[in-house]
Amino acid sequence: MKKVAVILKVAIIGAGSAVFWLSLTRDFCTMKSAPGSTITLVDIDKERLDAVYQLGSRYIKDLGVDIKLEKTQNRHEAMKEADFVVNTAMPGGHEHQEAMRAVGIKHGYYMGIDNAEHNFVWDYFTILGFKQYKLALDIAKDMEEICPDAWLMQTANPIFEVTTLLRRHSKIKAAGFCPGYHAVHHLMFVTGISPAETDFQVAGFNHCIYLTRFKNRETGEDLYPAIDRWAKNDAPELWKNHDLGLWTETLSPAAVDMYKIYGRYPIGDTARCFSWKYHYDLETAKRWYGEIGGTDSELGLQMCLDRFQGNVDRMFRLLEDPKMDLTREIRPAKGNDEFSDFIDAVSLGEKKRLVLNIPNDGTLSQFSEDLSIEVPVNIVDGKLHPEKVDSFPSRLLNFVLRPRVLRMEWALEAFESGDKEVLVENLIRDPRTKSEEQAREAIEEILSLPLNADMKAHYK
Amino acid sequence: MKKVAVILKVAIIGAGSAVFWLSLTRDFCTMKSAPGSTITLVDIDKERLDAVYQLGSRYIKDLGVDIKLEKTQNRHEAMKEADFVVNTAMPGGHEHQEAMRAVGIKHGYYMGIDNAEHNFVWDYFTILGFKQYKLALDIAKDMEEICPDAWLMQTANPIFEVTTLLRRHSKIKAAGFCPGYHAVHHLMFVTGISPAETDFQVAGFNHCIYLTRFKNRETGEDLYPAIDRWAKNDAPELWKNHDLGLWTETLSPAAVDMYKIYGRYPIGDTARCFSWKYHYDLETAKRWYGEIGGTDSELGLQMCLDRFQGNVDRMFRLLEDPKMDLTREIRPAKGNDEFSDFIDAVSLGEKKRLVLNIPNDGTLSQFSEDLSIEVPVNIVDGKLHPEKVDSFPSRLLNFVLRPRVLRMEWALEAFESGDKEVLVENLIRDPRTKSEEQAREAIEEILSLPLNADMKAHYK
């Protein structure tokens, strides 16, 4: 099956996202299945929605492509006859996250209560992921009624937790999308290995994926020795200047250290997420991630927030100059666009290999079936075929992967039970907790934030 | 099959144990299968061995029972034609453990590096369990050659770790024995429930067992509500006087707290082993375990050490008075003697129900097969039949049981690999670790203790 064209409807929830608006606009407008299709933008923030709609309309016109662009603040409207529903929404936004982080810091939790072992990514809130869990389940429930055959494409974090929840509580087809795995190309670049010649596989859970295969596509030669040579001979030179910058943790001393101890190379956000060893304080983080201390230090966080604000500023600046050719500003993709690749593959029957977060259901036999895993998936004739992955070595399993699963389970147990005691128990397991009272007070104050009225009502 | 008498040989390794010498002497001499049998005492400490041998010989004479008692410092001798090999040895003894604890404390690890989440029992060394792991495997290896059909009865801690190692690396039949589960009778006593009328089941891992069944044997009535009533109405009165003493954690505020949050009642040493919430410092421990802060506080530890020394003193005092009737000093058992019950059941075909640590092999389907589990076992016609146990609720599974399994895996990964980095990684996961250097320095200094030359040679 390979179709030349289809008439699709794609609903994008949270289309005004500061992080994603630009890449989403570009990707969906330039995908092969775009011509003739309808894209419906949804956001509860009217100003952002109007801005993205205006820019999107101009971009479509400048591209000269036949796409019907719609906007609505009502997601139910958008779901009618939808084939794909993209959830990129972050309810409450960064303002909400930073308010919760500030209370955590006040109670002795450096960088907030959710920056913790196996998850130091600063905007990946799991214990406090209530709004994300609730929204994703609500969207899935709506879809079961309005567009039961559509795909839910989850791009908003925390992807591991949210897609596992969806696996357990919804019948909607859902997949989680995270571009982090492309960082395997950083590794190819520094080792001088050609991507075209490389057969690689990454596997695990979102933000916890390891290079399970790294071979020459033709000869089958194992390319891990090239990593070993780089780590020994070239990496120290790279680390000397100490300016790795944001989202380059794959090349950091921390990543190499994890690889040395655990036997598989961590890819993408994985090296951000491991143990306190790399995160005790800013000084420690600088040693392991370079001058800014990595994406998740207080310096990295501020740079990210500034960059996201820059994205928003750019959005409004582009609006102010209606004559500017947007195709010059929003350049076509470079081929790393899993959102549009996924839609093309599923709807047109294009053959694609993507790394996706999908239900385990036996693919990783060392883990229970009802988890969401991140693995390479071959999409053939519109159907998803996860690749077979070698077993993980016991050390990686027991020190890294299984503890990461437990962190997810702890967060979901709290959410699913609505039992405030479980939120406290989550925090009791945090090494920064020095007394039960400290944990209780932090949770109580976070729940009492004006932005958390919904969460407070949920946790009895 | 039920035999009236058998001629057995039982080898007891570590027979001079300060903790066990008295109960072992009593149990093995008074078991039904004792007459005509040979008991061989083994200890590398000649003074202790001679003392236990002399007392044992007198006790046998005073009892008037036909047992051949032997002694040797060479365990291979003792294994010849043995039907049961009891391992109660603690190589290095408490002196060794206290030396390691002192270094841990010096480096910032309150009560030592091995007193940690999911294992606060002060003499249950898992990260530093090298000597116990090595000895148990050596004994099993010897048995495979010398007495391949004999049972290895493991009574020395850490039973969970050691019996799991034996399951994975030896073909010898092995079972772990821990009397902790009898504390279910403390619960029956305070709730006014008759043991004879009660059908109970405990399950989990050693020192991590939960009351999975508590019913009236006749009517099938659930007796958990009696626990609820006790916890609400009577327990606060019991806790007021604050002198729970040693090994009574089953009745502590901590146990009730765990039950309230996790939905199953913790039995025996289980309430000693859970989370930092009960163990931050002595003040916290007093609040949760009574005036001495439980068996594992610095006060409890000292009381235990004094009591063990008292056992040894008593041994030598009894020796000094050769005319004393030992049957008055060493009273027959009260029926809680799983060592002798096990031997009677296996050798005579007596029907017995014991709680044992045995290979999982599918009994607890929520855990992998190659673990050692603690469950009720019915011994019929000399064969072990573990009871079917209900599934554990997810909260207990994810916050308690699975993390306990990981702690075991971390310790065994270090031992099996002999990789010092894994010892460090064990400690990196400890909330008391504030820097990598702290963990490294603690491990290095512990390995450099004169008593740890063997362990130092093992870890590269």
Contacts between the chains, C-beta under 8 A, distances in Angstrom:
chain1	res1	chain2	res2	distance
A	117	B	429	7.4
A	261	B	421	5.4
A	261	B	422	7.7
A	261	B	425	6.4
A	275	B	425	7.9
A	275	B	428	5.5
A	275	B	429	7.0
A	276	B	428	6.8
A	276	B	433	7.3
A	277	B	428	4.9
A	277	B	436	5.3
A	280	B	434	6.3
A	280	B	435	5.9
A	284	B	435	7.1
A	284	B	436	8.0
A	394	B	409	7.3
A	394	B	413	6.3
A	395	B	413	5.5
A	395	B	417	7.4
A	395	B	422	7.1
A	398	B	406	5.8
A	398	B	409	4.0
A	398	B	410	6.3
A	398	B	413	6.1
A	399	B	410	6.5
A	399	B	413	7.4
A	399	B	425	6.0
A	399	B	429	7.8
A	402	B	402	7.5
A	402	B	406	6.0
A	403	B	406	6.4
A	406	B	398	5.8
A	406	B	402	6.1
A	406	B	403	6.4
A	406	B	406	7.6
A	409	B	394	7.3
A	409	B	398	4.0
A	410	B	398	6.3
A	410	B	399	6.5
A	413	B	394	6.3
A	413	B	395	5.5
A	413	B	398	6.1
A	413	B	399	7.4
A	417	B	395	7.4
A	421	B	260	8.0
A	421	B	261	5.4
A	422	B	261	7.7
A	422	B	395	7.1
A	425	B	261	6.5
A	425	B	275	7.9
A	425	B	399	6.0
A	428	B	275	5.5
A	428	B	276	6.7
A	428	B	277	4.9
A	429	B	117	7.4
A	429	B	275	7.0
A	429	B	399	7.8
A	430	B	431	7.6
A	431	B	430	7.6
A	431	B	431	3.1
A	431	B	432	7.7
A	431	B	433	7.7
A	432	B	431	7.7
A	433	B	276	7.3
A	433	B	431	7.7
A	434	B	280	6.3
A	435	B	280	5.9
A	435	B	284	7.1
A	436	B	277	5.2
A	436	B	284	7.9
